[in-house]
């Protein structure tokens, strides 16, 4: 059986890669993918704590399903915003987009 620490290290590694991607990416789609990595790291931690805790209710799995549903909805909204911004400014580079300026 795989110990709990391996799952937590995997979640921490995914979270770190996601945060690094959010801060270093210039492409809006890359930033959205990094946010998805962060949410997947949270799912791994939720399921790990649910599996290795003494309560058999599966609350971590239920929360993970809610996080997956919210991540899917945010991905749809984010991609719609990226497509809308691309149609107006012809770029998806975050540092080139200045929608709030006149």
MARBASE-779470 format. One record per residue: x, y, z of N, C-alpha, C, O in turn. Coordinates in steps of 0.2 Angstrom, whole numbers, plus 2048, in hexadecimal, padded with zeros to 3 digits. Layout:
REM MARBASE-779470
<romi n_east="X" n_north="Y" n_up="Z" ca_east="X" ca_north="Y" ca_up="Z" c_east="X" c_north="Y" c_up="Z" o_east="X" o_north="Y" o_up="Z"/>
...
//
This chain:
REM MARBASE-779470
<romi n_east="804" n_north="7FA" n_up="800" ca_east="800" ca_north="800" ca_up="800" c_east="804" c_north="806" c_up="800" o_east="809" o_north="807" o_up="804"/>
<romi n_east="803" n_north="80B" n_up="7FC" ca_east="806" ca_north="811" ca_up="7FC" c_east="805" c_north="816" c_up="802" o_east="7FF" o_north="817" o_up="803"/>
<romi n_east="80A" n_north="818" n_up="805" ca_east="809" ca_north="81C" ca_up="80B" c_east="806" c_north="823" c_up="809" o_east="806" o_north="825" o_up="803"/>
<romi n_east="803" n_north="826" n_up="80E" ca_east="800" ca_north="82D" ca_up="80D" c_east="804" c_north="832" c_up="80B" o_east="803" o_north="837" o_up="807"/>
<romi n_east="80B" n_north="832" n_up="80D" ca_east="80F" ca_north="837" ca_up="80C" c_east="811" c_north="838" c_up="804" o_east="812" o_north="83D" o_up="802"/>
<romi n_east="811" n_north="832" n_up="801" ca_east="812" ca_north="832" ca_up="7F9" c_east="80C" c_north="836" c_up="7F6" o_east="80E" o_north="83A" o_up="7F1"/>
<romi n_east="806" n_north="835" n_up="7F8" ca_east="801" ca_north="839" ca_up="7F5" c_east="801" c_north="840" c_up="7F6" o_east="800" o_north="844" o_up="7F2"/>
<romi n_east="803" n_north="842" n_up="7FC" ca_east="804" ca_north="849" ca_up="7FE" c_east="809" c_north="84C" c_up="7FB" o_east="809" o_north="852" o_up="7F9"/>
<romi n_east="80F" n_north="849" n_up="7FA" ca_east="814" ca_north="84B" ca_up="7F6" c_east="813" c_north="84C" c_up="7EF" o_east="815" o_north="851" o_up="7EC"/>
<romi n_east="80F" n_north="848" n_up="7EC" ca_east="80C" ca_north="849" ca_up="7E5" c_east="808" c_north="84F" c_up="7E4" o_east="808" o_north="853" o_up="7E0"/>
<romi n_east="803" n_north="850" n_up="7E9" ca_east="7FF" ca_north="856" ca_up="7E9" c_east="803" c_north="85C" c_up="7EA" o_east="801" o_north="861" o_up="7E7"/>
<romi n_east="808" n_north="85C" n_up="7EE" ca_east="80C" ca_north="862" ca_up="7EF" c_east="810" c_north="863" c_up="7E9" o_east="811" o_north="869" o_up="7E7"/>
<romi n_east="813" n_north="85E" n_up="7E6" ca_east="816" ca_north="85F" ca_up="7DF" c_east="812" c_north="862" c_up="7DA" o_east="814" o_north="867" o_up="7D6"/>
<romi n_east="80C" n_north="860" n_up="7D9" ca_east="807" ca_north="862" ca_up="7D4" c_east="805" c_north="869" c_up="7D6" o_east="804" o_north="86E" o_up="7D2"/>
<romi n_east="804" n_north="86B" n_up="7DC" ca_east="802" ca_north="872" ca_up="7DF" c_east="808" c_north="876" c_up="7DD" o_east="807" o_north="87C" o_up="7DB"/>
<romi n_east="80E" n_north="874" n_up="7DE" ca_east="814" ca_north="879" ca_up="7DD" c_east="815" c_north="87A" c_up="7D6" o_east="816" o_north="880" o_up="7D4"/>
<romi n_east="814" n_north="875" n_up="7D2" ca_east="814" ca_north="876" ca_up="7CA" c_east="80F" c_north="87A" c_up="7C8" o_east="810" o_north="87F" o_up="7C3"/>
<romi n_east="809" n_north="87A" n_up="7CB" ca_east="803" ca_north="87E" ca_up="7C9" c_east="804" c_north="885" c_up="7CB" o_east="803" o_north="88A" o_up="7C7"/>
<romi n_east="807" n_north="886" n_up="7D1" ca_east="808" ca_north="88D" ca_up="7D3" c_east="80E" c_north="890" c_up="7CF" o_east="80E" o_north="896" o_up="7CD"/>
<romi n_east="813" n_north="88C" n_up="7CD" ca_east="819" ca_north="88F" ca_up="7C9" c_east="816" c_north="890" c_up="7C2" o_east="818" o_north="895" o_up="7BF"/>
<romi n_east="811" n_north="88C" n_up="7BF" ca_east="80F" ca_north="88E" ca_up="7B9" c_east="80A" c_north="894" c_up="7B9" o_east="80A" o_north="898" o_up="7B4"/>
<romi n_east="807" n_north="895" n_up="7BE" ca_east="802" ca_north="89B" ca_up="7BE" c_east="807" c_north="8A1" c_up="7BE" o_east="805" o_north="8A6" o_up="7BB"/>
<romi n_east="80C" n_north="8A1" n_up="7C2" ca_east="810" ca_north="8A7" ca_up="7C2" c_east="815" c_north="8A8" c_up="7BC" o_east="817" o_north="8AE" o_up="7BB"/>
<romi n_east="817" n_north="8A3" n_up="7B9" ca_east="81C" ca_north="8A4" ca_up="7B3" c_east="819" c_north="8A4" c_up="7AC" o_east="81C" o_north="8A6" o_up="7A8"/>
<romi n_east="813" n_north="8A1" n_up="7AB" ca_east="810" ca_north="8A1" ca_up="7A5" c_east="80D" c_north="8A8" c_up="7A2" o_east="80B" o_north="8AC" o_up="7A6"/>
<romi n_east="80E" n_north="8A9" n_up="79C" ca_east="80C" ca_north="8AF" ca_up="799" c_east="805" c_north="8AE" c_up="795" o_east="802" o_north="8B2" o_up="793"/>
<romi n_east="804" n_north="8A8" n_up="793" ca_east="7FE" ca_north="8A6" ca_up="78F" c_east="7F8" c_north="8A4" c_up="794" o_east="7F9" o_north="8A1" o_up="799"/>
<romi n_east="7F3" n_north="8A7" n_up="792" ca_east="7ED" ca_north="8A6" ca_up="796" c_east="7EB" c_north="89F" c_up="797" o_east="7E8" o_north="89D" o_up="79C"/>
<romi n_east="7EB" n_north="89B" n_up="792" ca_east="7E9" ca_north="894" ca_up="792" c_east="7EE" c_north="890" c_up="797" o_east="7EC" o_north="88B" o_up="79A"/>
<romi n_east="7F4" n_north="892" n_up="796" ca_east="7F9" ca_north="88E" ca_up="79B" c_east="7F8" c_north="890" c_up="7A2" o_east="7F9" o_north="88C" o_up="7A7"/>
<romi n_east="7F5" n_north="896" n_up="7A4" ca_east="7F3" ca_north="898" ca_up="7AA" c_east="7ED" c_north="894" c_up="7AD" o_east="7ED" o_north="891" o_up="7B2"/>
<romi n_east="7E9" n_north="893" n_up="7A8" ca_east="7E3" ca_north="88F" ca_up="7AA" c_east="7E5" c_north="888" c_up="7AB" o_east="7E2" o_north="884" o_up="7B0"/>
<romi n_east="7E9" n_north="885" n_up="7A7" ca_east="7EC" ca_north="87E" ca_up="7A8" c_east="7EF" c_north="87E" c_up="7AF" o_east="7EE" o_north="878" o_up="7B2"/>
<romi n_east="7F3" n_north="883" n_up="7B1" ca_east="7F6" ca_north="882" ca_up="7B7" c_east="7F1" c_north="883" c_up="7BD" o_east="7F2" o_north="880" o_up="7C2"/>
<romi n_east="7EC" n_north="886" n_up="7BC" ca_east="7E7" ca_north="887" ca_up="7C2" c_east="7E3" c_north="880" c_up="7C2" o_east="7E2" o_north="87E" o_up="7C8"/>
<romi n_east="7E3" n_north="87C" n_up="7BD" ca_east="7E0" ca_north="876" ca_up="7BD" c_east="7E4" c_north="871" c_up="7C1" o_east="7E2" o_north="86C" o_up="7C4"/>
<romi n_east="7EB" n_north="872" n_up="7C0" ca_east="7F0" ca_north="86E" ca_up="7C4" c_east="7EF" c_north="86F" c_up="7CB" o_east="7F0" o_north="86A" o_up="7CF"/>
<romi n_east="7EE" n_north="875" n_up="7CD" ca_east="7ED" ca_north="877" ca_up="7D4" c_east="7E7" c_north="873" c_up="7D7" o_east="7E7" o_north="871" o_up="7DC"/>
<romi n_east="7E2" n_north="874" n_up="7D3" ca_east="7DB" ca_north="870" ca_up="7D5" c_east="7DC" c_north="869" c_up="7D6" o_east="7D9" o_north="866" o_up="7DA"/>
<romi n_east="7E0" n_north="866" n_up="7D1" ca_east="7E1" ca_north="85F" ca_up="7D1" c_east="7E5" c_north="85D" c_up="7D7" o_east="7E4" o_north="857" o_up="7DA"/>
<romi n_east="7EA" n_north="861" n_up="7D9" ca_east="7EE" ca_north="860" ca_up="7DF" c_east="7E9" c_north="860" c_up="7E5" o_east="7EA" o_north="85C" o_up="7EA"/>
<romi n_east="7E5" n_north="865" n_up="7E5" ca_east="7E0" ca_north="865" ca_up="7EB" c_east="7DC" c_north="85E" c_up="7EB" o_east="7DA" o_north="85C" o_up="7F1"/>
<romi n_east="7DA" n_north="85C" n_up="7E5" ca_east="7D6" ca_north="856" ca_up="7E5" c_east="7DA" c_north="850" c_up="7E8" o_east="7D7" o_north="84C" o_up="7EC"/>
<romi n_east="7E0" n_north="84F" n_up="7E6" ca_east="7E4" ca_north="84A" ca_up="7E9" c_east="7E5" c_north="84A" c_up="7F0" o_east="7E4" o_north="845" o_up="7F3"/>
<romi n_east="7E6" n_north="850" n_up="7F3" ca_east="7E6" ca_north="851" ca_up="7FA" c_east="7DF" c_north="84F" c_up="7FD" o_east="7DF" o_north="84C" o_up="803"/>
<romi n_east="7DA" n_north="851" n_up="7FB" ca_east="7D3" ca_north="850" ca_up="7FE" c_east="7D2" c_north="848" c_up="7FE" o_east="7D0" o_north="846" o_up="803"/>
<romi n_east="7D4" n_north="845" n_up="7F8" ca_east="7D2" ca_north="83E" ca_up="7F8" c_east="7D7" c_north="83A" c_up="7FD" o_east="7D5" o_north="835" o_up="800"/>
<romi n_east="7DD" n_north="83C" n_up="7FD" ca_east="7E2" ca_north="839" ca_up="801" c_east="7E0" c_north="83A" c_up="809" o_east="7E0" o_north="835" o_up="80C"/>
<romi n_east="7DE" n_north="840" n_up="80B" ca_east="7DC" ca_north="840" ca_up="812" c_east="7D6" c_north="83D" c_up="813" o_east="7D5" o_north="83A" o_up="819"/>
<romi n_east="7D1" n_north="83C" n_up="80E" ca_east="7CB" ca_north="838" ca_up="80F" c_east="7CD" c_north="831" c_up="810" o_east="7CA" o_north="82D" o_up="814"/>
<romi n_east="7D1" n_north="82E" n_up="80C" ca_east="7D3" ca_north="827" ca_up="80C" c_east="7D7" c_north="825" c_up="812" o_east="7D5" o_north="820" o_up="815"/>
<romi n_east="7DB" n_north="829" n_up="814" ca_east="7DF" ca_north="827" ca_up="81A" c_east="7DC" c_north="82A" c_up="821" o_east="7DF" o_north="828" o_up="826"/>
<romi n_east="7D7" n_north="82D" n_up="821" ca_east="7D4" ca_north="82F" ca_up="827" c_east="7CF" c_north="829" c_up="82A" o_east="7CE" o_north="824" o_up="826"/>
<romi n_east="7CD" n_north="82A" n_up="830" ca_east="7C9" ca_north="824" ca_up="833" c_east="7C2" c_north="824" c_up="831" o_east="7BF" o_north="81F" o_up="832"/>
<romi n_east="7C0" n_north="82A" n_up="82E" ca_east="7B8" ca_north="82A" ca_up="82D" c_east="7B7" c_north="827" c_up="826" o_east="7BA" o_north="828" o_up="821"/>
<romi n_east="7B2" n_north="822" n_up="825" ca_east="7B1" ca_north="81F" ca_up="81F" c_east="7AC" c_north="822" c_up="81B" o_east="7A9" o_north="81F" o_up="816"/>
<romi n_east="7AA" n_north="828" n_up="81C" ca_east="7A5" ca_north="82C" ca_up="818" c_east="7A6" c_north="82E" c_up="811" o_east="7A2" o_north="82F" o_up="80D"/>
<romi n_east="7AD" n_north="82F" n_up="810" ca_east="7AF" ca_north="830" ca_up="809" c_east="7AD" c_north="838" c_up="807" o_east="7AC" o_north="83A" o_up="802"/>
<romi n_east="7AE" n_north="83C" n_up="80C" ca_east="7AD" ca_north="843" ca_up="80B" c_east="7B2" c_north="846" c_up="807" o_east="7B0" o_north="84B" o_up="803"/>
<romi n_east="7B8" n_north="844" n_up="807" ca_east="7BD" ca_north="847" ca_up="802" c_east="7BC" c_north="845" c_up="7FB" o_east="7BD" o_north="84A" o_up="7F7"/>
<romi n_east="7B9" n_north="83F" n_up="7FA" ca_east="7B7" ca_north="83E" ca_up="7F3" c_east="7B1" c_north="842" c_up="7F0" o_east="7B1" o_north="845" o_up="7EB"/>
<romi n_east="7AD" n_north="844" n_up="7F5" ca_east="7A7" ca_north="848" ca_up="7F3" c_east="7AA" c_north="84F" c_up="7F2" o_east="7A8" o_north="852" o_up="7ED"/>
<romi n_east="7AE" n_north="852" n_up="7F6" ca_east="7B1" ca_north="858" ca_up="7F5" c_east="7B5" c_north="859" c_up="7EE" o_east="7B5" o_north="85E" o_up="7EB"/>
<romi n_east="7B9" n_north="853" n_up="7ED" ca_east="7BC" ca_north="853" ca_up="7E7" c_east="7B8" c_north="853" c_up="7E1" o_east="7BA" o_north="856" o_up="7DC"/>
<romi n_east="7B2" n_north="850" n_up="7E1" ca_east="7AD" ca_north="850" ca_up="7DB" c_east="7AB" c_north="857" c_up="7DB" o_east="7AA" o_north="85A" o_up="7D5"/>
<romi n_east="7AA" n_north="85B" n_up="7E0" ca_east="7A8" ca_north="862" ca_up="7E0" c_east="7AD" c_north="866" c_up="7DD" o_east="7AC" o_north="86B" o_up="7D9"/>
<romi n_east="7B3" n_north="865" n_up="7DE" ca_east="7B9" ca_north="869" ca_up="7DC" c_east="7BA" c_north="867" c_up="7D4" o_east="7BB" o_north="86C" o_up="7D0"/>
<romi n_east="7B9" n_north="861" n_up="7D2" ca_east="7B9" ca_north="85F" ca_up="7CB" c_east="7B4" c_north="863" c_up="7C7" o_east="7B5" o_north="866" o_up="7C2"/>
<romi n_east="7AE" n_north="863" n_up="7CA" ca_east="7A8" ca_north="867" ca_up="7C7" c_east="7A9" c_north="86E" c_up="7C6" o_east="7A8" o_north="871" o_up="7C1"/>
<romi n_east="7AC" n_north="871" n_up="7CC" ca_east="7AE" ca_north="878" ca_up="7CB" c_east="7B3" c_north="87A" c_up="7C7" o_east="7B3" o_north="87F" o_up="7C3"/>
<romi n_east="7B8" n_north="875" n_up="7C6" ca_east="7BE" ca_north="876" ca_up="7C2" c_east="7BC" c_north="876" c_up="7BA" o_east="7BE" o_north="87A" o_up="7B6"/>
<romi n_east="7B7" n_north="871" n_up="7B9" ca_east="7B4" ca_north="871" ca_up="7B2" c_east="7B1" c_north="877" c_up="7B0" o_east="7B1" o_north="87A" o_up="7AB"/>
<romi n_east="7AD" n_north="87A" n_up="7B5" ca_east="7A9" ca_north="880" ca_up="7B4" c_east="7AE" c_north="886" c_up="7B3" o_east="7AC" o_north="88A" o_up="7AE"/>
<romi n_east="7B3" n_north="886" n_up="7B7" ca_east="7B7" ca_north="88C" ca_up="7B6" c_east="7BC" c_north="88B" c_up="7B0" o_east="7BD" o_north="890" o_up="7AD"/>
<romi n_east="7BD" n_north="885" n_up="7AE" ca_east="7C1" ca_north="884" ca_up="7A7" c_east="7BC" c_north="887" c_up="7A2" o_east="7BF" o_north="88A" o_up="79D"/>
<romi n_east="7B6" n_north="885" n_up="7A2" ca_east="7B2" ca_north="888" ca_up="79C" c_east="7B1" c_north="88F" c_up="79C" o_east="7B2" o_north="892" o_up="797"/>
<romi n_east="7B0" n_north="892" n_up="7A2" ca_east="7B0" ca_north="899" ca_up="7A2" c_east="7B6" c_north="89D" c_up="7A1" o_east="7B7" o_north="8A2" o_up="79D"/>
<romi n_east="7BC" n_north="89A" n_up="7A3" ca_east="7C3" ca_north="89D" ca_up="7A1" c_east="7C4" c_north="89C" c_up="79A" o_east="7C7" o_north="8A1" o_up="797"/>
<romi n_east="7C2" n_north="897" n_up="797" ca_east="7C4" ca_north="896" ca_up="78F" c_east="7BF" c_north="89B" c_up="78B" o_east="7C1" o_north="89D" o_up="786"/>
<romi n_east="7B9" n_north="89C" n_up="78E" ca_east="7B5" ca_north="8A1" ca_up="78A" c_east="7B7" c_north="8A8" c_up="78B" o_east="7B7" o_north="8AB" o_up="786"/>
<romi n_east="7BA" n_north="8A9" n_up="791" ca_east="7BD" ca_north="8B0" ca_up="791" c_east="7C3" c_north="8B0" c_up="78D" o_east="7C5" o_north="8B6" o_up="78A"/>
<romi n_east="7C7" n_north="8AB" n_up="78D" ca_east="7CD" ca_north="8AB" ca_up="788" c_east="7CC" c_north="8AC" c_up="781" o_east="7CF" o_north="8B0" o_up="77E"/>
<romi n_east="7C6" n_north="8A9" n_up="77F" ca_east="7C4" ca_north="8A9" ca_up="778" c_east="7C2" c_north="8B0" c_up="777" o_east="7C3" o_north="8B3" o_up="771"/>
<romi n_east="7BE" n_north="8B3" n_up="77B" ca_east="7BB" ca_north="8BA" ca_up="77B" c_east="7C1" c_north="8BF" c_up="77A" o_east="7C1" o_north="8C4" o_up="776"/>
<romi n_east="7C6" n_north="8BE" n_up="77F" ca_east="7CB" ca_north="8C3" ca_up="77F" c_east="7CF" c_north="8C2" c_up="778" o_east="7D2" o_north="8C7" o_up="776"/>
<romi n_east="7D0" n_north="8BC" n_up="776" ca_east="7D4" ca_north="8BB" ca_up="770" c_east="7D0" c_north="8BF" c_up="76A" o_east="7D4" o_north="8C1" o_up="765"/>
<romi n_east="7CA" n_north="8BE" n_up="76A" ca_east="7C6" ca_north="8C1" ca_up="764" c_east="7C7" c_north="8C9" c_up="764" o_east="7C7" o_north="8CC" o_up="75F"/>
<romi n_east="7C8" n_north="8CC" n_up="76A" ca_east="7C8" ca_north="8D3" ca_up="76B" c_east="7CF" c_north="8D6" c_up="76A" o_east="7D0" o_north="8DB" o_up="766"/>
<romi n_east="7D4" n_north="8D2" n_up="76D" ca_east="7DB" ca_north="8D5" ca_up="76D" c_east="7E0" c_north="8D1" c_up="769" o_east="7E6" o_north="8D3" o_up="768"/>
<romi n_east="7DE" n_north="8CB" n_up="766" ca_east="7E2" ca_north="8C7" ca_up="761" c_east="7E8" c_north="8C4" c_up="765" o_east="7ED" o_north="8C3" o_up="761"/>
<romi n_east="7E8" n_north="8C4" n_up="76B" ca_east="7ED" ca_north="8C0" ca_up="76F" c_east="7EB" c_north="8BD" c_up="775" o_east="7E5" o_north="8BF" o_up="778"/>
<romi n_east="7EE" n_north="8B8" n_up="778" ca_east="7EC" ca_north="8B5" ca_up="77E" c_east="7F2" c_north="8B6" c_up="783" o_east="7F2" o_north="8B3" o_up="789"/>
<romi n_east="7F7" n_north="8BA" n_up="781" ca_east="7FC" ca_north="8BB" ca_up="786" c_east="7FA" c_north="8C0" c_up="78C" o_east="7F7" o_north="8C5" o_up="78A"/>
<romi n_east="7FB" n_north="8BE" n_up="792" ca_east="7F8" ca_north="8C2" ca_up="797" c_east="7FB" c_north="8C9" c_up="798" o_east="7F7" o_north="8CD" o_up="79A"/>
<romi n_east="801" n_north="8C9" n_up="797" ca_east="805" ca_north="8D0" ca_up="798" c_east="803" c_north="8D5" c_up="792" o_east="805" o_north="8DA" o_up="793"/>
<romi n_east="800" n_north="8D2" n_up="78C" ca_east="7FE" ca_north="8D7" ca_up="787" c_east="7F7" c_north="8D9" c_up="787" o_east="7F5" o_north="8DE" o_up="784"/>
<romi n_east="7F3" n_north="8D6" n_up="78B" ca_east="7EC" ca_north="8D8" ca_up="78C" c_east="7EB" c_north="8DD" c_up="791" o_east="7ED" o_north="8DD" o_up="797"/>
<romi n_east="7E8" n_north="8E3" n_up="78E" ca_east="7E7" ca_north="8E8" ca_up="793" c_east="7E0" c_north="8EB" c_up="791" o_east="7DF" o_north="8F0" o_up="78E"/>
<romi n_east="7DB" n_north="8E7" n_up="793" ca_east="7D4" ca_north="8E8" ca_up="792" c_east="7D1" c_north="8EE" c_up="796" o_east="7CC" o_north="8F2" o_up="794"/>
<romi n_east="7D4" n_north="8F0" n_up="79C" ca_east="7D2" ca_north="8F5" ca_up="7A0" c_east="7D4" c_north="8FC" c_up="79E" o_east="7D2" o_north="901" o_up="7A1"/>
<romi n_east="7D9" n_north="8FC" n_up="799" ca_east="7DC" ca_north="903" ca_up="797" c_east="7D8" c_north="905" c_up="792" o_east="7D5" o_north="901" o_up="78E"/>
<romi n_east="7D7" n_north="90C" n_up="791" ca_east="7D4" ca_north="90F" ca_up="78C" c_east="7D8" c_north="90F" c_up="786" o_east="7D5" o_north="911" o_up="780"/>
//
